[in-house]
Amino acid sequence: MEPILLFAIAIITIYITHWVYSWRNPKCNGKLPPGSMGIPLLGETLQFFSPFTSNDFSPFIKHRMERYGSIFRTSLVGRPVVVSTDQEFNNFIFQQEGKLFEFWYMDTFTEVMWNKKSVPSLQGYIHKYIRSLILNLTGPQNLKEKLLSEMDQATMKQLQSWSTQHANVDLKEAVATMVLNLVSKKLISYDEEKCSKKLRESFADIMGSLISFPLKIPGTPYYNGLQGRKKAITLIRNILYQRRTSPPKHHGDFLDLMLEEMKKDNTILTEDLIVSLIFALIFAFYETISVSITLTMKFLTDHPSVVEELTKEHEMILQKRENKNSRITWEEYKSMTFTTMVINESLRLGNPIPLILRKTMADVHINGYTIPAGWAVMICPPVTHLDPTKFADPLTFNPWRWKGTESNPGKNFMVFGGGARFCVGAEFAKLQITIFLHHLVTKYRWKVIKGGDILREPNVKFPNGFQVQFLEKHK
């Protein structure tokens, strides 16, 4: 063999060996948490996203906790990640929002969901300002004065429709459509039935792409997700353009508020930011609420005693009304203690939000380890929610465990995040689920026809659907 060729092979071998060593042993101004970085580039991505069917937390997390402890390192989709299942460290992360940690999502997720000017990337006073604007929609005052009655009417109409149709209802898809219609109407006065370009179709493509490899090849989930986002953004942008170029008209929606804010001197709002914000809000409500309601229905179906107790609470509310046909009041909503217990338990056991991501802004020192600046940190709420030292018999659906703490579940309940990034739509979501349950148990009975199996990868899916038949109680 020619000396030059031998030399080239030697150089390549040395380079690859050095590259693999550097991958497996990242630089750190201290001692890294224990763990494995997997194979170069791919890391442990395939193992992490390997689907599982139990209500327990991820086998990937469990096996590494047993080997490395409550804080360990790995690599996912090309990024170094420290996984935290330590509750004290998790609380520290929430407290240090904007100081040592900043909001972050995996690069593939971010590219499909948001652009660089979107809400998740906003920090400090800008994030607080945007949050205050969103609270005009999701805050208690607007929920009480406007949204409660609109949710009530929309939910009644939807359940009535499901009970009269001959075909079975694919619950997750049907609830997602219901939520999408309500939220998009409140945000941009969008009517799915009257619009030729459908938001529902775009979001379905987006959902199928969020946990996928970034292959921009036509036909792949990732490519379809990018196309879905493009269509949704175009639709929202066109509505914004029409609103700005048409004679002033009060629509009573969130976009009205955004346009008024945009007129103010020194505003930070731009068209791109408004479009991205509305897109993100629609998606957040659309997916999380529909999954949460479907999970709750699944647990109720499997636990008739809970349905019985839930029905008692809501029948009692009906008995106390002077007018039996009146709508739900805010006072009634706040009195539904067992319903709140059911929702807490469904969210705790169902874990619709299986992970929370942050990124270090500087080197972070914890338990003798150092997490380098720029590394991702993953909080795993299911580990806390299913910890037998915090919740007795954690894999059992038991709403009664929340008695006395239903309104203040404590720091071990992380369904809505924590700290400065605590979910701004938490009360909105709980109100929608409560209204759905109220009408469900007082007016209808249901029967599961097929499906209902839960798959996690790690987000919740219903691979064979959840086909349900609804019937009015008096029939």
N, C-alpha and C positions, 0 to 999 in steps of 0.2 A: 504493500500500500504506500502511496506517495507520502512523503513527510508532511507536505502542506495539508493533505487531507487528514492525516492523523492529528496534526496540530489543531485543525478546525474542529474535529470531533472532540478533542480534549477541551478546547475552549467552551464549546457548546455544553459539554457535560458539566464542566465547572460552573457555568452560568446557571444551568437548570438546577444543579444541586444547591447553589447559593440561594436561588429564588425560592425553592421549596423550603429550605431551612428558614429563610426570612419570613415566609408565609406562616410557618408553624411556630415561629418564635418572634413575634412582633416586638419592636422597640418599645421600651417603657422606662421612665425615670423612677423605677421602683420595682416592686414585685407584682406581676399580673395575677389576677384570680386564676385558679386552676381551671383546666378544661382542655379542649381540643379544637383546633382551627379547621380540621377536616382536610380535604384535598384542595389544592390551589384553585382559586376562583369560585368553584362550586361550594367549597366549605362543607357544612352539614345541612345544606338546604333541603335535599331530598328527604333526609331523616326527619327534619323539623316539620315539613309539610305532609308527611305520611298520614293519611286519614285514619281515624279511629272512631269507634261507634259508642263507647261508654260515656256516661255522664261524669266520669272521673277526669282529672286533668291529663294533659298530654303525656303519653309514654316517653316521648323524647325528653321532656322536662323531668319526669319522675326518675328515669334511669340515671340522668346526670346529677340530680340531687343526691341520689344514693352514693354516687361515686365521688363527687366533688364537693358537695355541701350546698348551702342555700344561695351562694353567689358563685357563678362560674362563667367562663368565656366560651364563645363559639364563633362561627362565621356563617352568615346567611346572605344569600344573593350578593356575594362579593364584598360584604361589609363586616368588620369586626364588631361583635356584639357581646356585651356582658348581660347575662340574665340574672335578675334578682327575684328570689322567692322569699326574701327576708323582709318581714313586715316593717321593722324599724327603719331599714334602709329605704324601703318604698316611701314611707312617710317623710323621710328626709329629702328624697327626690322631689316630692310634691312641694315641700316647704322651700326648696331652693330653686324653684321655677324662675327663670330669668336671671339667676345669679351663677349657679354652677351647671344648670341643665336648661335646655331649650327644647321646644316641641319639635318632633321629627317623625317622619314616616319613611318606610322603605322606598328606595328610588323608583322602583317600578310602580308602586302604588301612587306615589306623588305625581308621576308623569301622566298617569291616567286620570287622576282626580283633580289636580290643581296645577296652576302655573306658578311662576316664581313670586307673583304678587298676591297670592291667595292668603286666606285667613290663617292657616296653620303656621306660616312663616312669619307672621307679624308678632312682634315682641313689645314688651313694655307698655308705654302709655297708648300706643296705637292699638294694641290688642285690647286694652281696657276700653278704649273708645268704641271699637267695633262691637265688643261684648255688650256695652251699654245700649247700642243701637238694637242688637238682637233681642235684648230684654224688653224692648218696646213691643215685641211680638210674643215672646214666651214668658214674660214676667207675670207674677200673680194677678196684677191689676187687669191686664188685658185678657188673661185666661178667665178671670171671674166675670168681667163685664161683657166680653164679646165671644171669645173662643169656646167657652163651655157650651153655650146654646148652639153654636154652629157645629161643634163636634157631636153634640147630642142628636141633632137633626140628621146629620150625615150618617151617623152610625145606625140610627133607627131605620133610615131609608135603605141602607145597605143590607142589614139583616133581613128586612122584609123582602127585599129582592131575592136574596139567597133562599129564603124559605118557600118562594113561589116558583122558582125555576125547576125544571124537570131534571136537569143534569146535576151531578154532584159538584160540590165546590172544592176547588184546589185551594185550601185555606191560606197558605202562605202567599200565593199569587193574588188571591182575591183581596186579602187584607192589605197587601202592598199597593194594589191599585187604589183602594179606598183611602189610604194614608196619602198617597201621591196626589190624588185629586184634591184632598182637603188642604194639604200644605202648599201645593203650587197655586191654588186659588188665593190663599192668604198672602202669598209672597208676590205673585205677579198677575193675579186675576186670570190664570190660565185654566181653560176648560178642555180637558182631554177629548171629550165627545165632539166638540166643535172644531178642533184643530186637525188639520190634515197630517201634520208632522207630529208624531207621538213621542212624548217624553218617556212613556212607559217602556217602549221598545229600546230606546237609547240606554236607559238605566239597566235593563236586563242584560244588554251586551257588556256594560261596564262591570256589573257584578260578576260576570263570568271570567273577567280578566284580572281582577285585583290580586289574586294569588296565582301568578303564572310567570313563566320565563319571558324575558323581554325580547321576543322574536317579532320584529315588524314585518311579518310575512302574511299576505292576504290569506284569510282562513284560520289563522291562529287566534286563540282567545285574546292575547295581548293586542293584536292588531284590531280585532273587533271592538275591544274596549276603547281604544284610541278613537276609532271611528264613531262609536257611540257617544263619547265625550264631545267630539267635534260637532255632532248633530245637535246635542243638547245645548251646548254653548251657543251655537248659531241661533237656535230657537230663542233662547233667553236674550241674546244680544239684539235680535230683530224686534222683540217686544220692547226692549229698552229704547231702541232707535225710534220706533213708532211713537212711544210715549213722549220722547223729547222733541219730536218734530211735529206733533199734532197740537191743536189748540188745548190749553190747560183743561183738565178734567179730573175730578176727584174719584179715584177708584177705591179708596179705603184699604189699600194693601201695603205691604212692606216696601214695595218699589216706590210708592208715593213718598214715603219717608226718606228713602235713599236720595231721591231726586231733589227734595227740599234741602237735605244736608249738602248735596253737591253744589247748591247755589251759594252757600255761605262762603264768606271770605276765608282764605287760608285753609280751605277744606283739604283733607287728605284723600277724599274719595275720587276715584277715577272710574271710567266705564269698565275697564278691565277688572278692577277690584270689586265693583258692584256685581258684575256678571259672575265672577268666581265665587263670591260670597253666597249669592242666591243658589248657584249650582251646588255648592257644598252643603247648604242648609237642606235643600230638597233631598239630596242623597242621604244625609245623616238621619233625617226623620223617616224617610221612606224605608230604609233597610232595618234600622234598629227597632223601630216600633213594630214592624210587621213580623220580624223574627221573635220579638218578645211576646206578642199576642199568640203566635202560633205555638211557641214553647209552653205558654200558660195553658192553652187549650189541650195540649198533649198531656201535661201533668194532671189537669182536671179530669180528663177522660180516664186516666189510670187510677184516680183516687175519688170514688163516689162520695165518701164521707166528707171530703173537702167541699164538693159541690153542694152537698146538703147544708152544710154550715154557711156557705156563701149565700145560698138561696134564702136561708132564714134571715140573714142580715138585710138583704135587699127587699124581701117581702115585708119586713118590718118598716122599712122606709116608706113603701107604698101605703101601708096601713095608716101611717101618721099623716099622710097628705089629706088636706081638705078636698082637693081636686085630684082624683086618681089619674087623670090624664095630663097633669102638669109636668113640666120638664124638670130635670135634675137641677137642684140649686147648689150653690157653692157650699152652703152649710151642710147639706146632705153629703156632698163629696167628702168634706172634711170629717164627717162622722163615720165613714165606712172603714172602721179599724180592721176588721177581719179581712176585708178586701185588700187593704194595704199590706197585711201580713202575707196574703197569698201572692201578691205581686213581688214583694221582697224575696219570698222563697223561690218563686219561679225564676227570678233574675239571678239569685245566688246559685241555684243548682243548674240552671240553664246556661249561665255564663255567655250571653250573646256578645260580649266584648271580651275576648280571651286574652288580649294583650294590650299594653299601653307602652308607647315608645317615646323615649327622650334621647337627646344627644348631649354629651358633656361639652361644656364651654371652656373648661380648664381641667387639668389633672385633678382627679377626685380620689381621696384616700379613705378607705373603708376596711375595717377589720384587718389591718396590716397589709392590705393590697392597694394597688394604684390602678385606676382606670384612666388611660391616657385621654387627653383632650381630643375631641372629634370622634370618639367612639360612641356607638349607639348603646343605650341601656334599655333593656326590655323588662317591664314589670308584668308579672303573671297573676292577675287577680284570682283565677280559678284555684291556685294553690292555697291561697288564704281562705277562699270561700269553702274549700273542701278539706280544711285542716281540722282533724278530730279534736285538737286541743282548743279550738275556737268554736266549733259547731259540733255538738254531739251527734253521732251517727250521721255524718255529713252527706252521704249519698242517698239518704231517705228524704222524700218530699214531706216536710212537716211545717206547715205555716204557723202552727201554734208556738213554735220556738221563738217567734218574734213578739209574743205577747208582752206588752209593757214597753217595748222598744221599737214598735212599728214605725213611729214617726222620726226616730233618731237612731238608725241602725248602728252607728258608730264607725270607727276607723277601719274595722275589719270588713266593711261592706264597700267594695270599690267598683261597683257596677257603673257608676257615673264618673269615675276618675277621682281626682282629688286636687286640693290646692287651688291655685289661681286658674287652672284649666278645668275645674269641676264643670261638668256638662251643663251648658246654659239652657238646654232643652229638657232637663230632667223632670221638672214639674209638668211640662207639656206632655211628655211621654206617659207619665203616671196617670194623668187625667184621661188621656185617650184610652189607655188600657182599662181604667176603672169604668168609664162610660160603656165600653164594649161589654165588660162583664156584667154590668147592671142590666142591660137590655137582654143579654144572652140568657141569664139564669131566671129572669122574671117572665120572659115571653116565649122562650124557645127551648126545645130539646134537640139534641144532636146525636148523630150516630156516625162513627168512623166506618167508612166503606172499605178503604184500603190505604196503605202507606202509613206515614207517621214515623218512620225510622229516622233517627238522627245521625248525621255524619258530621264529623268535625275535622277540618284540615287547615288551620285550626278554627276558622270561622264556621258557624253553624249552617248546615245545609239539610235539606230533606230530599234525598236522592230519588226516592220513588213517590214524591209528592205527599200530600196529606189530604186525601179525599174525604170530605165530610158532607153529610146530608143534614140540612136544617129543617125542622118542622115547628110550626106554631103549637104552643102547649094545648090550646083548646081543641085542636084537631085530632 
